[in-house]
Amino acid sequence: MNNDHFIEVEEKDTEFYIYHVLTGNITTEIHYHSSAQLVYAEGGIVHIFTDLKHWYLPARCFMWIPAGTPHYIFSPSPKVDLYNFYCKKEEGESGFFDEINIYSVNNLLREMILHTKYWDGKITKNDGSKYYFLKALKGILPEKRDKQLAFPVEQPFPKDETLLKIARYIHANLEKPLTIESTAKEFGMSTRTLSRKFKEILGMNYVRFLRSLRITRSLELMLEDKYNMYEIAMMVGYNSLSSFSNIFKKVIGVAPSEYQQKLRRDR
């Protein structure tokens, strides 16, 4: 994902800016801008990191990122279409527009977003119908989004360089047992030191962080629709379907089979 467009996003007359990425495998550097951003995922999976939180953005959902919020975006999926809308904050805007969150997209809003698939760059009043279309799209966001949040997974994300390496190692080896003892040994530190790092820097213990990464990965695998639930449980490090199902429901709020059914209905 080319970051050169951020220069135009910052220009004073850029009330709207569109930069869709339809090629998959997306990575940005950490950044922020004076415009708010709507990020919509069509297919694939997207990870968005904001300050100390890691958000999982499912397909057919959008995330609203208020102006001035540091963030970066990552998606390893070759299938994801990422729709990015940048909007200057208007006088008197508050409430929904000041809150970062993830929402389901209803059919009307999805069709409006997809309508812009081949639009690109700065949109001003001189662009006529495109400009007023985006004004309408933005205007209905607080009303036409699904009132129920779309199963966001939030977790602190390490800024500490050592913990960042450990997080990447865990993510690449989720099918393994990955006890705190084995991970500490892999990085040449004591279990006590690693445990303390997680609690002091992330405010959570190792087991909870590992669980969060495993559940996030299971959501990605469900979206691919290639594996049955037992295979997914094994691929993310659970030795039984029942233990995976129990943890999944505790984190997400619904059983994995129910979540997968929702994904298939939404396709």
N, C-alpha and C positions, 0 to 999 in steps of 0.2 A: 504494500500500500504506500503510494507516494505521498509524502507529507508537504509537498510544495504548495498545495492548495490552501494551506492555513494562512498564507500571506494575503490571499484574496478574501478569505473569510473575515479577516480583521479590518478590511477597508470599510470606511464609514458608510458608504452608500450600499453596502451588501446587506440588505435586509434578509434575503434568503440566499442560500448557497447549497447546491446539490453535488454530492460526490459519491456516487454509487460504485461499489467494488463487486463485480460479478465474476471474479476469477478464482475465488477461494484462497486458502492459505494466506491469511491476513495477519500482519503484525505492524503495530505502530510503536513509536517511542512514546514515553510519557509526555503529556502536553496538556495545555488548557487554552481556552480562547474566550473572547468577549461575547460570543454567541452561544446560545443554548444548542444542544444537539439531540436530535431524535435518531436513534439507531434501531433499525428493523432487520430481523433475520428471516430470510426465506430459504428454508432448507439448511442442513448442516447445523453446526453449533458455534457459539461465540462466547468467549470469556472476556469480561470487561473488568479491569482493575481500577478502583477509585480509592485513592489514599490507602487505607489499610483494609479495604474490603475487596473480595473477589466475588463478582456476580456471574452467575451462569444465565445466559440469555437463550432460552429455547427458541426453536423455529416458531413462526407465526406469533411472535411477541415483539413488543418494542420497549426500548429503554429511553427514558427522558433524563438527560444529563444537563442540569442547569449551567448557565454561563459561569465561567471562572472555576469549574471543577476539574482538578488535575485527574487525568485518567489515561489508560492505554488499552488497546484492543488486541486480542489474540484469537485466532481461529486456525486450528490445524486441518480443518476439513476442506477438501478440494471442491465440495459441492455447495458451499454456502454462498448465497447472494446477500450482500450487506448493503442496505439502503441507508444513506447518511443525509440528513437534512439539518442544515445550520440556520438558526433563526435569531436575529437580533431581539433583545428584550425590549418590549414596548412599555410605554409609560402606564403605570397602574396595574401591570401584571403581577399576580401573586398566587398564593395557594398552590395549585397543581404545578405551575411553571417554576416554582422555587424548590420543588421536592424531587430528589432523585429516586427513581423506582422503576420497576418492570411491570408491564401490564399485558394482558391478553389483547389481541386485535380482533375486533368483530369483522364481519364480511364487508361492510361498507368501507371501513377504514383501510382494510387490506386492499380492496380494489382501487382506492384512491392512491395508496402508496405505489402499487404496481403500475398504475397509469403513468408514473414518472420514470419508468425504467430506463428510458433512453435520454432523459434530460441530463444536463451537465453544466456545472459552473454557476456563475452569479445570475440571480433572477431579480430584476428591478421592475418598477412600474412601467418602464418602457417595453417590457416583454408582454404587456397586456394580459391575455387570458391565463398564461402560466402563473403570473404573479398573483392574480386573484384566486386561482385554484389553490395555490399554496397558502394563501391567507385563510381560505375556507378549511383546508386540511388542518392547519394549526388551530383554528377556532373551535373545531369540534372535538379536539383531543380530550378536554376535560369531561365531555359528555358521552362520547362514543367509544371510549375504551371500556373494556370489561372491568366491572367494579371489583372483581375478585383477582387478587394478585396471582401471577402465573408461576407458582412454585419457584420463587427465586431461591437460589442457594447462595448464602453469604458466608464468607469466612475471611478472617484476617489474612493478609498476604505479606510475607516477610520482606522487609527492606534490608535487613542484615544480610550481608553477602554470603556468610556461611549457611544461614538458614535457607537462603534462596537456592543455593546449590543442593541442599538436602531436599527441599521441596521438589526440585526438578528430578532428582534421583528417585524419590518416592513415586512421582507421577509416571516415570518410565518403567517402574517395576511393580506395579500395583497387583499383579497376579501372584507375587511372592508373599511369604508370611510377614515380612517387614516388622518384626518386633522392634521395640525401642533399643533393645540390646544389640541386635544385628545392625541396625542403622548407625548407632553410635560407634560401633566397631569399624564400620565401613569408612567413617570419617575421622577415625583416630581420636575419639574423645570418650569420656566416661558416660555411662548412662545418666548419672546424676547431673553432669554438665549439660547434656543435651536436654534433659527434662527441664532444667532451670531456664535454659535459653527459650524454650517454647513458652513457658509461663511468663517470663519477664518481657519478652519481645512481642509475643502474639496474644498473651492473655488467655491462652488455652493450652491444654495438655497435648502431648504427642498423639495419643489414641484418638482424640476428637478431630485433630487435624487430618490424620490418616483416613478416618471414617468419612470426612467431608470430601476428600479427594476421590475416594472410591465411589461414593454415591454420585458425584459429578460425572465421573467416567462412565458409570452405568447409564446415566441419562444420555450421554453421547452414543453409546452402543445401541440403546433402544431406538434412537433416532435413525440409525443406519438400517434398522429392520432386517438384519441378516441372521440374527442369533435368537435362540429361544432363551427363556429366562434362566434356566439352569446354566447354560453356557455363559451368559453374562455374569452370573454370580461367581463362577469359577474364574473368569477373566479379570475380575476386580478383586480377587483375593479371598472370597468367602468359600468355605469348604462344604457348605450346605445351602440349599435354596431357602430353607426356613429362616436361617440366621440372616441371610441377605434380605429377605422380605421384611423381617422384623425391624432391622436397622433402617431400611429404605422408608418404611412407613413412619418411623419415628422422626426422620429428618425431613421428609417431603410432605407427610401428612396424609398420603394415600398409599395403597398397596401398589407395588410395581406393575402388576397386571392391569390395574385400573389406569395407571399413568400411561402405559403403552397403548391401551385402547383409545385414550384421549388423543394421543399422537396420530393414530391411524385415522380417527374420525376427522382430524383437522387437515389431513393431506388432501 
